[in-house]
């Protein structure tokens, strides 16, 4: 997160977390669903 904060120019990591954490959670859910589909079928 610290690297992303610096790249985005946010003054505080909490701004970065507040902006992007929901996106990370969504990606994690999608990846989990893909893996489950491969393991257990559609």
N, C-alpha and C positions, 0 to 999 in steps of 0.2 A: 504494500500500500504506500509505503514511503516513496518508492520510486515513482509510482503513478502520481502521487501528490506533487512531486517536483516537476514531472513532465507536464502536468496540467496547470502548473503555476498556482496551485492552491496554497494559501498561507498557513493552513492548519489541516492536519490529516483527517480531522472530523468532518470537514467539508467534503473531502474525497470519499470517505466512508459513507456519508449521508447520500452522496450522489450515485455511487456505483455499487454498493453492497447488494441492493435488490437485483441488479443485473447479474451479479455473480451467483446469487441464490437461484435465479431463473435458469442460468446455464447449468448449474449443478443438477437441478431437477430434470432438465431435458436430457442430460447425459445419463443420469440414472435410469430414466425411462428407456433410452436407447439400449443400454446394457441389458436391462430386464427383458426387453423384447428379443434380443439376440439369445439370451439364455433360456427363456421360457416361451418364446414364440409371441406372435402378435396377440 
